[in-house]
Amino acid sequence: MFTASWIASPQQPSEGFTPNWSREGFWRQSLRQVVRLSAGGGRVRVRLSNAYGRSPVRVAGASVGRAGGEAGVVPESLARLTFGGSEEAEMPAGGEVVSDDVRLAVVAGESVAVTLYFDAVTGPATFHAQAFTTSYRGEGDLSAEAGGAGFDAATTESWYFLSAVEVDAGRADGVVLFGDSITDGFGSTVGTDRRWSDALAERTGRPVLNAGIGGNLLLNDSAWYGDGGVRRLRRDVLDRPGVDTLVVSLGVNDIGFSETDEQPTYKPAPVVEAEELIAGHRELIRQGRAAGLRVIGCTLLPFGGSDHWGERAAKVAHELNEWIRCSGEYDAVADLGRALADPADPDRLRPSYDFGDHLHPNDAGYEVMAEVVAALL
């Protein structure tokens, strides 16, 4: 039985994150992407998503191997990927493809490099904007090259087309963190895998999957920040193999992006009340339980002093957090809001946990989040 060991939630191509290659796509180029696994096994397969593509995308070659530092791959581990027995594949518009599984021994916490070669114009690329780790692009077909020299010319901190790596772990105890930029890892040290999903996997030894999207809303879709949580849950969580627990941390952007009438155009959101957010959380609980998952709710972190804060934001956040804590509707509650609060001002992050924008935690704050949730698993 295959288990999801790493995932990234797809987003539509956008010019709003730099540097990224999502709008221009790829042509006669190879793309090497390094991801950290949370479960091990002896065989590996990958999922490629063209969820926002308007036309099919041809993959002319692909490989996977244990990452060997920067753009390199451990030579003896490099394995050619096939799709239905063919070394070529076509991702349908709006769809995905899954590779055949290949023999590759990997362990939890290890990184693998997936290389894709595109010999035809892809058009705009479905991507995940904020990877907080480096991806590499090189000219020509480098899918069989273990060395990283051909990838020296261009790097980015986004992932493209790659949406999952699965291993034959035979496990069904996976945990998915479902949220926004805080789940995505904004504020963690880039390139060090110190998101709270990484910390939780290390603490529990369980497969932990990160379904965060920076800027994501619970209730509404956004061209910049992905489909709303209530719409994307099935694609990004419920259809993943080997998952039994869903951890929800959403709502701060619904509140913050609608705090004033003067938000930048890339942050539009209807004004929301706590009752609407509660209804959204209830819908996530309903969907999760219908899929047989245990559903854990997280209170919103303190965000006083941030660009999301204001009198109305404070009122709605307090009301939502009180419902999450006291309603009994979640199977369990991770009170992250209290765990990371400044004792001198509970509406603000404790300074030692604050990345600096009063909204996102730093590495130490993410460790505390993982500690709180680990106690509930």
N, C-alpha and C positions, 0 to 999 in steps of 0.2 A: 504494500500500500504506500502510495506517495503522500508526502507531507509537504506543505508549503514551508520553505525555510527562509525565504526573503521575498518581499513584495514591494512594489511602488505603485501608488494610485495614479492612473493616467490623467493627463490634463490636455486641453486643446492647445494647439500651437499659439504662441503669444510673443509679441515683441517686448513685453513688459519686464522681462528678466534678462539681465546682461551679465556676461556674454552668454548667449545661447544660440543654437542653430536650428531651433524648431521651425521658424518661418521659412528659412532657405532650404532646409532638408539636406539630402546627401545625393551625390552622383559620382560614381567611380571612386568611392572613398570607403575606408574601413573605419569602424567605430568600436573602440574597446572600452568596456564599462566594468568597473570593479565594485563588487557588492559583498557584504559580510553576511555569512550564513548564521542562522540560529539553531539549526539542527543538522546532524551529520548523517551519512549513509554511504552506500557503495555505488549507487547509480544516481545520475543527475539528469534532469530535463529542464527546459526553459519555456516560458510563455512570452510571446511577443504580441503587443497590442497595437492595432491601427484604429482604435476606438473613434478617433476624431478625423480619420482620413476620409477624403471624398473620392478617392480612387484606390485601386489595389496597389500594394507596395511589394516589389520583388526583392527577395533576399537571395543573393547569388552564392553566398557562402557564409558559414558560421562555425564557431568553435567555442570550447570552454576549457578552462584549466585552472589550476591553483595559481592565484596571483603571486608574482615573483618580485614585487617591488615596483612602484610607479606603474609604467605601462607594460612591464614584463610579465611573462608566464613561465612557471616552472616547466622546463622543456619536456620532461618525461610524462607530465600530466596532461599535455595538450591533446584534446580529443575533438575530432571533427563531429559537428552536429548534423543530423539528417532529419528530414521531415517526411514521414511516410516512406522512408527508404531513399529519398532523393536528397542530394546536397543543396537543392534549391527549394525555395518556398515562395508562396504568394500570400501575403496578408490581405484578406478581403477588406474592402472599404467598410469601416464601422465594426470590424471583427478582429479576431486574433488567430494565431497559429500556435500549436504546441509541438515542440521537437520530440523526436524519439529519445528514449533515455539512453545514456551512454555510461560505460563503466568509468567511474571516477570516485575514488575514496576521499571523502571530506569529513571534517569534524566541526562541531558547533564552535563558532567564534572564528572560523577560518574564512578568508576572502577568496572568491573566485573571480576570474576575468572572463567575460563573455564578449566575443568579437563577432561583429556582423559586417558583411561586405555587400554594398549596394552598387551594382553595375549599371543600373538605370536610374533615372531621376525619380526620387521618392515623392517630391512635393513636400508641403509642410508636414512636419513629423509630430505625431502624438508623443508627448514627453512628460516627465515629472520635473518640475522647474527647480526645486531646491533639494539637491542631493547631499550637499555638505561634504562631498568627496569628489575627486577628480575623475572625469571621463576624458578620453583621448580620441583624436581623429587623425587619420593618415591617408595619404593618396594611394590608390590601387588596392589590390587584394592582399591584405596582411593577415587574413584569418588563420593561415598556417604558420605564421611567424611567431616564435616564442619571444624573441627580443623586442624591446620597446623602441628601438631607434627610429623606426618609421613613423612613430607617433609624436615626435618631438615638436611638430609645427603648431599644433592647436590643442588647447584644453578648455574644458568648461566644467561647471559644477551642477550639471543637470544629467538626467538619464533619458534616453530616447528609445522608444518602442519596447524596451525590456520592462515587463510588468511582474514577472515572478521567476524564481528558481525553486524547483521542487526536488526533493530527495526521497529515496526509498527507505525512510526512517521507520515506517510502519507505526507511526505515532498518531494519536488523536487527542492530544492535550495542548494544542496550539492556542495561543492568546493573541488576539488582534487588538491593537490600540487604534482607536478611531477618533480622529480629531483634526486640528488645524496646525498652525505653524509651531505651536508648543510641542505637539506630538511629532511633527516633521523634524524637529531638532534645531530650530532657529535659536541661536545663542550658544549652542554647544561649539566646542573647538573643532573647526573644519579639518577633515581628514583624519580624525582620531576615533570615530565611531563612539561618541559619548552622548548620543541621544538617550532619552530615558527608556526607549525600547531596547537599546543595547545593554543598558544597566540592568533592566529587568530580566533579560535573557541570562545574563551572567549570574544574577542572584538566584534564579529559580531553576536553571538548567532546562527550562521548557522552550519550545519554539515560540518566539515572540515576533510578531509581524507588525510593521509600521504602516498603517493606512492613513497617515496624516497628509494634509495638503495645506501649505501656507496660505492664510487668508480665507480658508474654507468657512462657509456659512452652514448652519444647521438647516435653515428653512428655504433658502433661495439659491438658484444657480448663479454663477458669475463667469463671464468670459475669461477673467484673469485667474480666478481661484477655484475653478472646478464646479462640477455639479454639487448641489446642496446635499447635505448628509442624508436626508430622508430619501433622496433619489439614488445615491450612489452606493448605498449600503450593500445591496445584493452583489453588484459587480465586484466591489473592493473587499468584501468580507465574507458574505454568506456562501459564495461559490468557491471559496478557497478550501482545498482538501486538508483534513487533519486539525480543524479548529474546533474547540469546545467552549471558548470564553471570549466575550466581547467586552472591551473596556471603552466607555464613551466619555469624551472630553470635548464638548462643542457648545458654542453659544456666545463666546466673548466677542466674536467678530460681528454677529448679528446685532449685538448691543453697540459695540464701539463704532462700527461703520455708519450707524444711523444716529449717532449722538448729536450731530449738528447738521445744519443745512449747507455747510460749507466744506464738506468732505471733498477731496480730490475726485475727479471723474472715475478713477480706477477703483474707487471704494464705494460704489453706490449700494445702498441697502435700505429697504423699507424700514420705517420706524417700527419697532416691535415692542410688545409688552410681555411680561413674564408668562402670562397665560398661553400665548402663542408658542413660546419656547418650551413650556411644559408639554404642550400638545406634540411638539416635534420630538421631544425625548420619549414620550409615551409611544410614538410611532416606531422609534428605533427599538424600544423594548419589545413591542409587539412583533416586529420583524425578526429580531434576534431569537426570541423564545419560539416562534413558529419554526425556526430552523434548528431548534434543539440546543441553543446556546445558553449558557449562564451569562447574565448581563450585569456588569458592574458600572455604576455611575460615578463620575468624578465631579466634585464641586469645582466651580471656576476658581482659578488662582486670583489673588488680589491684583488689581491693576490700577490702583490709585496713582496719580501722577503721570500716567501714560497718555498717549494721544487718543486712547479709547475712553478716557474717563470723563465724567461730568455728573451733574446732579441726577439727571434721568438715568444714566448708565448705572450709577450707584444703586438707585432704587430697584431697577430691574434685576441687576446681578444679585443683590441681597435676597430678593424674593425667589429667584430661581434656585439659589444655593439652599435656601431654607426648605424648599420643596424636595430637592435632591436628598438632603440630610434626613428629613422627617417623614416623608410620605410613605416610605416602605415599599415603593413600587419597583425599585431596583432590587436585584437579588443581594447586592452588597453595595456599600458606599465607601469610596476612597475620598476622605475629606482633605483633599490637597490644598484647598483654600486655607484651612487652618494650619496645616503642616508647614506651609511656606510663608505664612504671614509674619510681618514685623510685629513683635510683641508691643512695641510702642505705638503702632498705628496699624491695626489689623486690615485696613483697606489697601495697604501697600505690601509689596514683597519685602521680606527680610533683606537688608542690604547685602549680606553675604551670599544670597541666592540670586541676586538680580544681575542679569546680563548688562544692564545699564540703561535700558529703555523703559524700565518699570512695568514691563509687560511680559517679557520672556525670561525664564530662568537661565542661569549659567550651568556649567558642568555640575557644580555642587548641588544646585537646586534640582537638576534632573536625577541625581542620585537619591535625593530624598523622596521624590515622586515614586521612583522604582521601589524604594524601601516600603512605602505605604501600601502600594498595590501588591507587592510580594507577600505581605502579611495576610492578604485576602485570598490567595490562590492555594 
